[in-house]
């Protein structure tokens, strides 16, 4: 058993065959296109988020000064408390106390 393990550790590494020039060009093109498309996707997502934030800023700026609506719009809501369904929504078999106990386990 010892000799087999030692032989396995000392065995030469098997090198894969070299790819042809066409295959290397194809791999290079695939990698380049992947990077370009990921940059485009990232830029689109960031642009979308930026537009949404600007729209929210403009909407809040349009609200009347000193109004209750503007005060509520400016409050920060804890997202961990928004996971529960509204109290008027009835889901059969759902016990919110049980969910809260499971949440405490983590």
N, CA, C and O atoms as a MOPAC input file, in Angstrom:
PM7 MOZYME 1SCF
protein

 N      0.83900 1    -1.19300 1     0.00000 1
 C      0.00000 1     0.00000 1     0.00000 1
 C      0.88400 1     1.25700 1     0.00000 1
 O      0.62100 1     2.21200 1    -0.73000 1
 N      1.92100 1     1.23800 1     0.81900 1
 C      2.83500 1     2.37300 1     0.90600 1
 C      3.52600 1     2.61300 1    -0.43000 1
 O      3.68100 1     3.75500 1    -0.86200 1
 N      3.94500 1     1.51300 1    -1.09000 1
 C      4.63900 1     1.64400 1    -2.36500 1
 C      3.71700 1     2.22300 1    -3.44900 1
 O      4.15500 1     2.99500 1    -4.30300 1
 N      2.43600 1     1.83600 1    -3.40000 1
 C      1.48600 1     2.35600 1    -4.37800 1
 C      1.26900 1     3.86800 1    -4.18500 1
 O      1.20500 1     4.62600 1    -5.15300 1
 N      1.16100 1     4.27700 1    -2.94200 1
 C      0.96600 1     5.70500 1    -2.66700 1
 C      2.20000 1     6.50500 1    -3.08000 1
 O      2.08900 1     7.58800 1    -3.65400 1
 N      3.36500 1     5.96000 1    -2.78300 1
 C      4.60000 1     6.63400 1    -3.15200 1
 C      4.74400 1     6.70700 1    -4.67200 1
 O      5.19000 1     7.72300 1    -5.20500 1
 N      4.37300 1     5.64700 1    -5.36200 1
 C      4.44000 1     5.64200 1    -6.82200 1
 C      3.45600 1     6.64700 1    -7.41200 1
 O      3.75000 1     7.29400 1    -8.41700 1
 N      2.29000 1     6.77500 1    -6.78600 1
 C      1.30500 1     7.73700 1    -7.27800 1
 C      1.80000 1     9.16000 1    -7.08200 1
 O      1.57300 1    10.01800 1    -7.93600 1
 N      2.47500 1     9.42300 1    -5.96500 1
 C      2.98200 1    10.76300 1    -5.70400 1
 C      4.16800 1    11.10500 1    -6.60200 1
 O      4.34800 1    12.26500 1    -6.97000 1
 N      4.96300 1    10.12900 1    -6.95000 1
 C      6.15700 1    10.37100 1    -7.75000 1
 C      5.91900 1    10.21700 1    -9.24900 1
 O      6.84100 1    10.40800 1   -10.04100 1
 N      4.70700 1     9.87600 1    -9.64300 1
 C      4.40200 1     9.68100 1   -11.06100 1
 C      4.50300 1    11.02300 1   -11.79400 1
 O      4.16900 1    12.06800 1   -11.23500 1
 N      4.96200 1    10.98700 1   -13.03900 1
 C      5.06300 1    12.24400 1   -13.79200 1
 C      3.66400 1    12.80400 1   -14.10300 1
 O      2.70000 1    12.06200 1   -14.29000 1
 N      3.59700 1    14.11700 1   -14.14900 1
 C      2.33100 1    14.76400 1   -14.46500 1
 C      2.01000 1    14.55900 1   -15.93400 1
 O      2.87500 1    14.69700 1   -16.80000 1
 N      0.77600 1    14.23400 1   -16.19800 1
 C      0.32700 1    14.08500 1   -17.57600 1
 C     -0.03500 1    15.47100 1   -18.10300 1
 O     -0.88900 1    16.14900 1   -17.53200 1
 N      0.59600 1    15.88300 1   -19.16600 1
 C      0.29600 1    17.19900 1   -19.73400 1
 C     -0.68600 1    17.02600 1   -20.88100 1
 O     -0.54400 1    16.11100 1   -21.69200 1
 N     -1.68000 1    17.89900 1   -20.95100 1
 C     -2.63500 1    17.78600 1   -22.05400 1
 C     -1.95900 1    18.16900 1   -23.36700 1
 O     -0.99500 1    18.93400 1   -23.36300 1
 N     -2.44400 1    17.65700 1   -24.46900 1
 C     -1.82800 1    18.00500 1   -25.75900 1
 C     -2.02900 1    19.48800 1   -26.04700 1
 O     -3.04000 1    20.07300 1   -25.65900 1
 N     -1.07900 1    20.07700 1   -26.71600 1
 C     -1.17300 1    21.48300 1   -27.06200 1
 C     -2.29300 1    21.69700 1   -28.07100 1
 O     -2.50800 1    20.88000 1   -28.96600 1
 N     -3.00100 1    22.81100 1   -27.90900 1
 C     -4.09200 1    23.12100 1   -28.82700 1
 C     -3.52000 1    23.72000 1   -30.10000 1
 O     -2.44100 1    24.31100 1   -30.10300 1
 N     -4.26200 1    23.55400 1   -31.16900 1
 C     -3.81400 1    24.11100 1   -32.45800 1
 C     -3.95200 1    25.63500 1   -32.43200 1
 O     -4.56600 1    26.19300 1   -31.52200 1
 N     -3.39000 1    26.28600 1   -33.41200 1
 C     -3.45600 1    27.74900 1   -33.49200 1
 C     -4.89900 1    28.21900 1   -33.65600 1
 O     -5.29100 1    29.23900 1   -33.09000 1
 N     -5.69200 1    27.47000 1   -34.43500 1
 C     -7.10200 1    27.83500 1   -34.63100 1
 C     -7.86600 1    27.74300 1   -33.31000 1
 O     -8.68800 1    28.60100 1   -32.98900 1
 N     -7.57600 1    26.68000 1   -32.55100 1
 C     -8.25900 1    26.49800 1   -31.26600 1
 C     -7.85400 1    27.59000 1   -30.28000 1
 O     -8.69300 1    28.08200 1   -29.52400 1
 N     -6.58300 1    27.97200 1   -30.28000 1
 C     -6.13600 1    29.04800 1   -29.39100 1
 C     -6.78800 1    30.37500 1   -29.78400 1
 O     -7.15900 1    31.16200 1   -28.91300 1
 N     -6.93200 1    30.62800 1   -31.08300 1
 C     -7.61900 1    31.83800 1   -31.53000 1
 C     -9.08500 1    31.81800 1   -31.11500 1
 O     -9.63800 1    32.83700 1   -30.69800 1
 N     -9.70800 1    30.64900 1   -31.23300 1
 C    -11.11500 1    30.52800 1   -30.84100 1
 C    -11.27300 1    30.77800 1   -29.34400 1
 O    -12.18200 1    31.49900 1   -28.93300 1
 N    -10.40200 1    30.19200 1   -28.52500 1
 C    -10.46300 1    30.39600 1   -27.07400 1
 C    -10.24300 1    31.86100 1   -26.71700 1
 O    -10.90900 1    32.39800 1   -25.83100 1
 N     -9.31700 1    32.49600 1   -27.40300 1
 C     -9.04800 1    33.90700 1   -27.16500 1
 C    -10.27800 1    34.75400 1   -27.51100 1
 O    -10.63400 1    35.67100 1   -26.77100 1
 N    -10.91900 1    34.44300 1   -28.63100 1
 C    -12.11000 1    35.19300 1   -29.04000 1
 C    -13.25100 1    34.98600 1   -28.04100 1
 O    -13.96100 1    35.93300 1   -27.70100 1
 N    -13.42200 1    33.75700 1   -27.57700 1
 C    -14.47600 1    33.46600 1   -26.59900 1
 C    -14.22400 1    34.24800 1   -25.30600 1
 O    -15.14400 1    34.85200 1   -24.75500 1
 N    -12.99300 1    34.23500 1   -24.83000 1
 C    -12.65700 1    34.96300 1   -23.61400 1
 C    -12.83200 1    36.46300 1   -23.77500 1
 O    -13.35000 1    37.12300 1   -22.87400 1
 N    -12.41400 1    37.00800 1   -24.89500 1
 C    -12.55100 1    38.44300 1   -25.14900 1
 C    -14.02400 1    38.83600 1   -25.21100 1
 O    -14.42600 1    39.84100 1   -24.62400 1
 N    -14.83200 1    38.04300 1   -25.92200 1
 C    -16.26100 1    38.34400 1   -26.01800 1
 C    -16.93700 1    38.24300 1   -24.65700 1
 O    -17.83400 1    39.02900 1   -24.35400 1
 N    -16.52300 1    37.29400 1   -23.84100 1
 C    -17.09000 1    37.14800 1   -22.49400 1
 C    -16.81500 1    38.40800 1   -21.67500 1
 O    -17.71800 1    38.94200 1   -21.03100 1
 N    -15.57800 1    38.87600 1   -21.70100 1
 C    -15.21600 1    40.07100 1   -20.91800 1
 C    -15.98600 1    41.28700 1   -21.42000 1
 O    -16.49300 1    42.07000 1   -20.61700 1
 N    -16.07600 1    41.45100 1   -22.71800 1
 C    -16.79600 1    42.59600 1   -23.28600 1
 C    -18.25800 1    42.55900 1   -22.88600 1
 O    -18.81300 1    43.57800 1   -22.47500 1
 N    -18.89100 1    41.39900 1   -22.99900 1
 C    -20.31100 1    41.29000 1   -22.66500 1
 C    -20.55700 1    41.48200 1   -21.16700 1
 O    -21.58200 1    42.04200 1   -20.77800 1
 N    -19.63600 1    41.02600 1   -20.33300 1
 C    -19.79700 1    41.23300 1   -18.89000 1
 C    -19.66700 1    42.70900 1   -18.54800 1
 O    -20.39000 1    43.19400 1   -17.67800 1
 N    -18.77300 1    43.43500 1   -19.20100 1
 C    -18.66400 1    44.87900 1   -18.98400 1
 C    -19.95000 1    45.57700 1   -19.41100 1
 O    -20.44600 1    46.45400 1   -18.70300 1
 N    -20.49600 1    45.18900 1   -20.57200 1
 C    -21.75000 1    45.79700 1   -21.03700 1
 C    -22.87300 1    45.53700 1   -20.03900 1
 O    -23.64300 1    46.43900 1   -19.71000 1
 N    -22.96000 1    44.31100 1   -19.56600 1
 C    -24.00300 1    43.94600 1   -18.60500 1
 C    -23.85100 1    44.75000 1   -17.31300 1
 O    -24.82800 1    45.27100 1   -16.77500 1
 N    -22.62100 1    44.84200 1   -16.82600 1
 C    -22.34900 1    45.59000 1   -15.60400 1
 C    -22.72500 1    47.06300 1   -15.79200 1
 O    -23.35400 1    47.66100 1   -14.91900 1
 N    -22.34300 1    47.64100 1   -16.92300 1
 C    -22.66400 1    49.04200 1   -17.18400 1
 C    -24.16600 1    49.26000 1   -17.29500 1
 O    -24.68200 1    50.26400 1   -16.80200 1
 N    -24.87600 1    48.33300 1   -17.93600 1
 C    -26.33500 1    48.45400 1   -18.04500 1
 C    -26.99600 1    48.41100 1   -16.67500 1
 O    -27.89900 1    49.20000 1   -16.39600 1
 N    -26.55200 1    47.49400 1   -15.81700 1
 C    -27.12500 1    47.40100 1   -14.47400 1
 C    -26.85100 1    48.66300 1   -13.67400 1
 O    -27.74200 1    49.17700 1   -12.99800 1
 N    -25.61100 1    49.16900 1   -13.74900 1
 C    -25.28000 1    50.38300 1   -13.01000 1
 C    -26.05400 1    51.58900 1   -13.53800 1
 O    -26.49200 1    52.43400 1   -12.75800 1
 N    -26.22300 1    51.67300 1   -14.85800 1
 C    -26.99000 1    52.77800 1   -15.42700 1
 C    -28.44400 1    52.70200 1   -14.97500 1
 O    -29.05100 1    53.72400 1   -14.65300 1
 N    -29.00300 1    51.49900 1   -14.95000 1
 C    -30.37900 1    51.31400 1   -14.50800 1
 C    -30.53900 1    51.75500 1   -13.05200 1
 O    -31.49000 1    52.46100 1   -12.71800 1
 N    -29.61700 1    51.34300 1   -12.19200 1
 C    -29.68500 1    51.74300 1   -10.78800 1
 C    -29.52800 1    53.25100 1   -10.63900 1
 O    -30.23100 1    53.86600 1    -9.83600 1
 N    -28.62500 1    53.85300 1   -11.39300 1
 C    -28.42000 1    55.29000 1   -11.31500 1
 C    -29.69000 1    56.03800 1   -11.71300 1
 O    -30.07500 1    57.00500 1   -11.05700 1
 N    -30.34900 1    55.58500 1   -12.80100 1
 C    -31.58800 1    56.22700 1   -13.24600 1
 C    -32.67900 1    56.11600 1   -12.18500 1
 O    -33.40700 1    57.07700 1   -11.93500 1
 N    -32.79100 1    54.94200 1   -11.56300 1
 C    -33.80100 1    54.76300 1   -10.51900 1
 C    -33.53000 1    55.66900 1    -9.32600 1
 O    -34.46100 1    56.23700 1    -8.75600 1
 N    -32.26400 1    55.80900 1    -8.94400 1
 C    -31.93600 1    56.68100 1    -7.81500 1
 C    -32.23600 1    58.14400 1    -8.15600 1
 O    -32.72900 1    58.89300 1    -7.31200 1
 N    -31.93900 1    58.54400 1    -9.38200 1
 C    -32.22900 1    59.92100 1    -9.77900 1
 C    -33.72900 1    60.18400 1    -9.78600 1
 O    -34.17700 1    61.25000 1    -9.36300 1
 N    -34.50500 1    59.21600 1   -10.26400 1
 C    -35.95800 1    59.37800 1   -10.26600 1
 C    -36.49300 1    59.49400 1    -8.84300 1
 O    -37.39200 1    60.29300 1    -8.58100 1
 N    -35.94400 1    58.69800 1    -7.92100 1
 C    -36.38800 1    58.77600 1    -6.53000 1
 C    -36.02900 1    60.12500 1    -5.92700 1
 O    -36.83000 1    60.71800 1    -5.20500 1
 N    -34.81700 1    60.61500 1    -6.22200 1
 C    -34.42400 1    61.93900 1    -5.70900 1
 C    -35.35300 1    63.02500 1    -6.21800 1
 O    -35.78400 1    63.88800 1    -5.45300 1
 N    -35.66400 1    62.98500 1    -7.51300 1
 C    -36.54800 1    63.98800 1    -8.08500 1
 C    -37.95900 1    63.88500 1    -7.50500 1
 O    -38.59800 1    64.90100 1    -7.23500 1
 N    -38.43900 1    62.66000 1    -7.31600 1
 C    -39.77300 1    62.47700 1    -6.75400 1
 C    -39.83800 1    63.01700 1    -5.33200 1
 O    -40.82300 1    63.65500 1    -4.96100 1
 N    -38.81100 1    62.77500 1    -4.53700 1
 C    -38.79100 1    63.28200 1    -3.16000 1
 C    -38.67900 1    64.80500 1    -3.16600 1
 O    -39.30500 1    65.47200 1    -2.34200 1
 N    -37.89400 1    65.35800 1    -4.07900 1
 C    -37.73900 1    66.80300 1    -4.15100 1
 C    -39.05900 1    67.48700 1    -4.53100 1
 O    -39.29900 1    68.63100 1    -4.14700 1
 N    -39.91600 1    66.78000 1    -5.29000 1
 C    -41.18900 1    67.36000 1    -5.71400 1
 C    -42.23200 1    67.35900 1    -4.60600 1
 O    -43.23000 1    68.07300 1    -4.70800 1
 N    -42.02800 1    66.57400 1    -3.54600 1
 C    -43.00700 1    66.54800 1    -2.45700 1
 C    -42.98200 1    67.86100 1    -1.69800 1
 O    -41.93400 1    68.50000 1    -1.59800 1
 N    -44.13800 1    68.27800 1    -1.15600 1
 C    -44.18800 1    69.55300 1    -0.43300 1
 C    -43.34800 1    69.51700 1     0.84200 1
 O    -43.29200 1    68.50300 1     1.53900 1
 N    -42.69400 1    70.64600 1     1.13300 1
 C    -41.85100 1    70.74900 1     2.32400 1
 C    -42.70100 1    70.63600 1     3.58600 1
 O    -43.80600 1    71.17400 1     3.65900 1
 N    -42.16700 1    69.92900 1     4.57200 1
 C    -42.83100 1    69.82300 1     5.86800 1
 C    -44.05600 1    68.93100 1     5.88300 1
 O    -44.78400 1    68.90500 1     6.87500 1
 N    -44.29900 1    68.20600 1     4.81600 1
 C    -45.48100 1    67.34300 1     4.78900 1
 C    -45.14700 1    65.97600 1     5.38200 1
 O    -43.98900 1    65.56000 1     5.41800 1
 N    -46.17800 1    65.30100 1     5.84000 1
 C    -46.01000 1    63.96300 1     6.41500 1
 C    -45.52200 1    62.97800 1     5.35700 1
 O    -44.76100 1    62.05700 1     5.65300 1
 N    -45.96600 1    63.18300 1     4.13400 1
 C    -45.57200 1    62.28900 1     3.04500 1
 C    -44.06400 1    62.36300 1     2.82500 1
 O    -43.40900 1    61.33600 1     2.64500 1
 N    -43.51100 1    63.58200 1     2.83900 1
 C    -42.07100 1    63.73500 1     2.62900 1
 C    -41.30400 1    63.15000 1     3.80400 1
 O    -40.25000 1    62.54400 1     3.60600 1
 N    -41.80900 1    63.31700 1     5.03000 1
 C    -41.15000 1    62.73300 1     6.19900 1
 C    -41.08600 1    61.21000 1     6.07600 1
 O    -40.05100 1    60.60100 1     6.34500 1
 N    -42.19400 1    60.60800 1     5.67000 1
 C    -42.22500 1    59.15100 1     5.50800 1
 C    -41.30600 1    58.70300 1     4.37300 1
 O    -40.68500 1    57.64300 1     4.45700 1
 N    -41.22000 1    59.50400 1     3.32000 1
 C    -40.36300 1    59.14500 1     2.18700 1
 C    -38.89100 1    59.20300 1     2.56800 1
 O    -38.07200 1    58.48900 1     1.99000 1
 N    -38.55000 1    60.04100 1     3.53000 1
 C    -37.15700 1    60.21400 1     3.92300 1
 C    -36.71400 1    59.23300 1     5.00400 1
 O    -35.52700 1    59.18100 1     5.32600 1
 N    -37.63100 1    58.45600 1     5.57000 1
 C    -37.24400 1    57.50600 1     6.61200 1
 C    -36.60300 1    56.28400 1     5.98400 1
 O    -36.96100 1    55.87500 1     4.88000 1
 N    -35.65500 1    55.70900 1     6.70000 1
 C    -34.97600 1    54.50500 1     6.25500 1
 C    -35.64400 1    53.32200 1     6.93100 1
 O    -35.79100 1    53.29700 1     8.15300 1
 N    -36.04600 1    52.34900 1     6.13700 1
 C    -36.75000 1    51.18100 1     6.64800 1
 C    -35.75700 1    50.03600 1     6.77700 1
 O    -34.94800 1    49.79700 1     5.87900 1
 N    -35.82300 1    49.33200 1     7.89500 1
 C    -34.96100 1    48.17500 1     8.11300 1
 C    -35.45300 1    47.03400 1     7.22800 1
 O    -36.55900 1    46.53600 1     7.44000 1
 N    -34.66100 1    46.60500 1     6.24000 1
 C    -35.14600 1    45.57200 1     5.31700 1
 C    -35.39300 1    44.22600 1     5.98600 1
 O    -36.15000 1    43.41000 1     5.45900 1
 N    -34.77200 1    43.97600 1     7.13500 1
 C    -34.99100 1    42.68000 1     7.78100 1
 C    -36.39500 1    42.56700 1     8.33600 1
 O    -36.86000 1    41.45900 1     8.60500 1
 N    -37.08200 1    43.68300 1     8.51600 1
 C    -38.44400 1    43.64700 1     9.04600 1
 C    -39.48300 1    43.66500 1     7.94300 1
 O    -40.68000 1    43.66300 1     8.22800 1
 N    -39.05900 1    43.68100 1     6.70600 1
 C    -40.00400 1    43.70900 1     5.59200 1
 C    -40.22000 1    42.33300 1     4.97200 1
 O    -40.86700 1    42.22800 1     3.93000 1
 N    -39.70500 1    41.29900 1     5.57800 1
 C    -39.83600 1    39.96200 1     5.00300 1
 C    -41.19000 1    39.32800 1     5.28300 1
 O    -41.52100 1    38.30400 1     4.68600 1
 N    -41.97400 1    39.90700 1     6.17000 1
 C    -43.24400 1    39.31000 1     6.54100 1
 C    -44.34400 1    39.75300 1     5.59300 1
 O    -44.32200 1    40.87600 1     5.08900 1
 N    -45.31000 1    38.86500 1     5.34900 1
 C    -46.43800 1    39.26900 1     4.51100 1
 C    -47.30900 1    40.26800 1     5.26400 1
 O    -47.25700 1    40.32400 1     6.49300 1
 N    -48.10700 1    41.05500 1     4.55000 1
 C    -48.98900 1    41.99400 1     5.23500 1
 C    -49.96200 1    41.24600 1     6.14100 1
 O    -50.32400 1    40.10700 1     5.84600 1
 N    -50.39500 1    41.87400 1     7.24800 1
 C    -51.24200 1    41.15800 1     8.20200 1
 C    -52.59400 1    40.76000 1     7.63700 1
 O    -53.20400 1    39.81500 1     8.13800 1
 N    -53.09500 1    41.45700 1     6.59600 1
 C    -54.40200 1    41.09500 1     6.04500 1
 C    -54.30800 1    39.96000 1     5.03200 1
 O    -55.33600 1    39.46100 1     4.57400 1
 N    -53.10600 1    39.54900 1     4.67700 1
 C    -52.91600 1    38.44800 1     3.75400 1
 C    -52.90300 1    37.14000 1     4.53900 1
 O    -52.06300 1    36.94500 1     5.41800 1
 N    -53.81600 1    36.26300 1     4.22500 1
 C    -53.92300 1    34.99400 1     4.94200 1
 C    -53.26700 1    33.90100 1     4.11100 1
 O    -53.66300 1    33.64100 1     2.97500 1
 N    -52.26200 1    33.27000 1     4.69300 1
 C    -51.61100 1    32.14500 1     4.04400 1
 C    -51.91200 1    30.91900 1     4.88800 1
 O    -51.48700 1    30.84700 1     6.04100 1
 N    -52.63300 1    29.95800 1     4.34100 1
 C    -52.98900 1    28.79500 1     5.14200 1
 C    -51.75400 1    28.02200 1     5.59000 1
 O    -50.86000 1    27.74400 1     4.79000 1
 N    -51.71200 1    27.68100 1     6.86900 1
 C    -50.62400 1    26.88200 1     7.41500 1
 C    -49.38900 1    27.67700 1     7.78800 1
 O    -48.39200 1    27.07900 1     8.19300 1
 N    -49.40500 1    29.01400 1     7.66900 1
 C    -48.24800 1    29.83100 1     8.01300 1
 C    -48.43200 1    30.40800 1     9.40700 1
 O    -49.40200 1    31.11700 1     9.67300 1
 N    -47.49800 1    30.10000 1    10.29100 1
 C    -47.50700 1    30.63700 1    11.64700 1
 C    -46.30300 1    31.55700 1    11.78900 1
 O    -45.16500 1    31.08800 1    11.80400 1
 N    -46.54000 1    32.86600 1    11.89300 1
 C    -45.45200 1    33.83700 1    11.93600 1
 C    -44.58900 1    33.68100 1    13.17300 1
 O    -43.39300 1    33.96800 1    13.12700 1
 N    -45.17100 1    33.23200 1    14.28400 1
 C    -44.37200 1    33.01900 1    15.49000 1
 C    -43.35200 1    31.89900 1    15.26600 1
 O    -42.21900 1    31.97500 1    15.74000 1
 N    -43.76600 1    30.87300 1    14.54600 1
 C    -42.86400 1    29.76800 1    14.24200 1
 C    -41.73600 1    30.23200 1    13.32600 1
 O    -40.58900 1    29.81600 1    13.48600 1
 N    -42.06600 1    31.09600 1    12.36500 1
 C    -41.05000 1    31.64300 1    11.46700 1
 C    -40.05400 1    32.47000 1    12.25700 1
 O    -38.85100 1    32.39600 1    12.00300 1
 N    -40.53900 1    33.26400 1    13.22000 1
 C    -39.65200 1    34.10100 1    14.03400 1
 C    -38.72200 1    33.22700 1    14.87200 1
 O    -37.55300 1    33.57000 1    15.04800 1
 N    -39.21600 1    32.11100 1    15.38800 1
 C    -38.37300 1    31.20700 1    16.17000 1
 C    -37.28800 1    30.59600 1    15.29400 1
 O    -36.14600 1    30.45800 1    15.73300 1
 N    -37.63000 1    30.22900 1    14.05800 1
 C    -36.63900 1    29.66500 1    13.14300 1
 C    -35.59400 1    30.71500 1    12.78700 1
 O    -34.41500 1    30.39600 1    12.63100 1
 N    -36.02500 1    31.96100 1    12.65900 1
 C    -35.09600 1    33.03300 1    12.31600 1
 C    -34.09000 1    33.25600 1    13.43800 1
 O    -32.93900 1    33.60100 1    13.17200 1
 N    -34.50700 1    33.06500 1    14.68800 1
 C    -33.61000 1    33.23300 1    15.82600 1
 C    -32.53900 1    32.16700 1    15.88400 1
 O    -31.48700 1    32.37800 1    16.48700 1
 N    -32.79100 1    31.01700 1    15.26300 1
 C    -31.81400 1    29.93100 1    15.29400 1
 C    -30.56300 1    30.27400 1    14.50000 1
 O    -29.47900 1    29.76600 1    14.78900 1
 N    -30.70900 1    31.11900 1    13.51600 1
 C    -29.56100 1    31.47900 1    12.67400 1
 C    -28.88400 1    32.63300 1    13.30200 1
 O    -27.88300 1    33.12200 1    12.77700 1

